[in-house]
Amino acid sequence: NALSEPAIRKIFAAKRRPLTDPLIVHVLDVTDALKLWDTTTTSNSSSDTAEEVLRALTATFWPGPLTIVSLALPTVPPIVMAGTGGGAR
Protein backbone atom coordinates (compact mmCIF):
# COMPACT_ATOMS: atom_id res chain seq x y z
CA ASN A 1 0.00 0.00 0.00
CA ALA A 2 1.79 3.12 -1.24
CA LEU A 3 -0.19 5.28 1.19
CA SER A 4 0.87 3.37 4.31
CA GLU A 5 4.14 4.64 5.73
CA PRO A 6 4.62 1.58 7.99
CA ALA A 7 4.18 -0.72 4.97
CA ILE A 8 6.61 1.37 2.94
CA ARG A 9 9.21 1.25 5.71
CA LYS A 10 8.93 -2.56 5.69
CA ILE A 11 9.64 -2.59 1.95
CA PHE A 12 12.74 -0.46 2.40
CA ALA A 13 13.91 -2.72 5.23
CA ALA A 14 13.19 -5.99 3.38
CA LYS A 15 15.04 -4.79 0.29
CA ARG A 16 17.80 -3.15 2.36
CA ARG A 17 17.11 -0.11 0.23
CA PRO A 18 18.38 3.28 1.40
CA LEU A 19 15.66 5.78 2.24
CA THR A 20 17.23 8.10 -0.34
CA ASP A 21 16.33 5.70 -3.19
CA PRO A 22 12.65 6.29 -4.13
CA LEU A 23 10.19 3.51 -4.84
CA ILE A 24 8.21 3.15 -8.05
CA VAL A 25 4.51 2.74 -7.33
CA HIS A 26 2.88 0.26 -9.68
CA VAL A 27 -0.77 1.03 -10.41
CA LEU A 28 -3.51 -0.80 -12.25
CA ASP A 29 -4.55 2.11 -14.45
CA VAL A 30 -4.55 5.87 -14.88
CA THR A 31 -7.48 6.25 -12.48
CA ASP A 32 -5.37 4.81 -9.69
CA ALA A 33 -2.37 6.91 -10.74
CA LEU A 34 -4.41 10.12 -10.66
CA LYS A 35 -5.17 9.39 -7.00
CA LEU A 36 -1.43 9.78 -6.37
CA TRP A 37 -0.39 12.53 -8.80
CA ASP A 38 -0.73 16.25 -8.20
CA THR A 39 -1.93 17.56 -11.57
CA THR A 40 -2.20 21.17 -10.41
CA THR A 41 0.26 23.55 -11.95
CA THR A 42 1.53 27.07 -11.42
CA SER A 43 2.33 27.63 -15.09
CA ASN A 44 0.00 29.05 -17.74
CA SER A 45 -1.50 25.63 -18.48
CA SER A 46 -4.45 24.39 -16.47
CA SER A 47 -4.63 21.26 -14.32
CA ASP A 48 -7.12 19.89 -16.87
CA THR A 49 -4.36 20.10 -19.48
CA ALA A 50 -1.86 18.33 -17.21
CA GLU A 51 -4.37 15.57 -16.55
CA GLU A 52 -5.14 15.30 -20.27
CA VAL A 53 -1.42 14.86 -21.04
CA LEU A 54 -1.06 12.21 -18.35
CA ARG A 55 -4.15 10.39 -19.64
CA ALA A 56 -2.82 10.50 -23.22
CA LEU A 57 0.57 9.13 -22.17
CA THR A 58 -0.94 6.31 -20.17
CA ALA A 59 -3.44 5.45 -22.90
CA THR A 60 -0.61 5.19 -25.41
CA PHE A 61 2.12 3.50 -23.37
CA TRP A 62 0.43 1.55 -20.56
CA PRO A 63 0.59 -1.28 -19.92
CA GLY A 64 4.27 -1.07 -20.65
CA PRO A 65 7.63 0.12 -19.42
CA LEU A 66 6.85 3.85 -19.22
CA THR A 67 7.42 5.28 -15.75
CA ILE A 68 5.81 8.69 -15.31
CA VAL A 69 7.36 10.98 -12.72
CA SER A 70 5.03 13.59 -11.35
CA LEU A 71 4.57 15.60 -8.21
CA ALA A 72 2.65 13.59 -5.66
CA LEU A 73 -0.45 14.60 -3.79
CA PRO A 74 0.02 15.45 -0.11
CA THR A 75 -1.68 12.14 0.79
CA VAL A 76 1.36 10.21 -0.48
CA PRO A 77 3.90 9.75 2.30
CA PRO A 78 7.15 11.57 1.39
CA ILE A 79 9.17 8.45 2.22
CA VAL A 80 7.84 6.79 -0.96
CA MET A 81 9.49 9.43 -3.12
CA ALA A 82 12.63 10.00 -1.07
CA GLY A 83 11.93 13.70 -1.62
CA THR A 84 12.02 13.44 -5.44
CA GLY A 85 8.37 13.88 -6.49
CA GLY A 86 7.19 10.37 -7.24
CA GLY A 87 6.95 7.84 -10.02
CA ALA A 88 4.23 5.48 -11.15
CA ARG A 89 4.28 2.61 -13.58
Sequence and secondary structure as in RCSB ss.txt:
>XXXX:A:sequence
NALSEPAIRKIFAAKRRPLTDPLIVHVLDVTDALKLWDTTTTSNSSSDTAEEVLRALTATFWPGPLTIVSLALPT
VPPIVMAGTGGGAR
>XXXX:A:secstr
 TT HHHHHHHHHHHT  TTS   B  SSHHHHHTTB    SSSS HHHHHHHHHHHHHHHTTTT  EE  B TT
S HHHHTTS  EE 
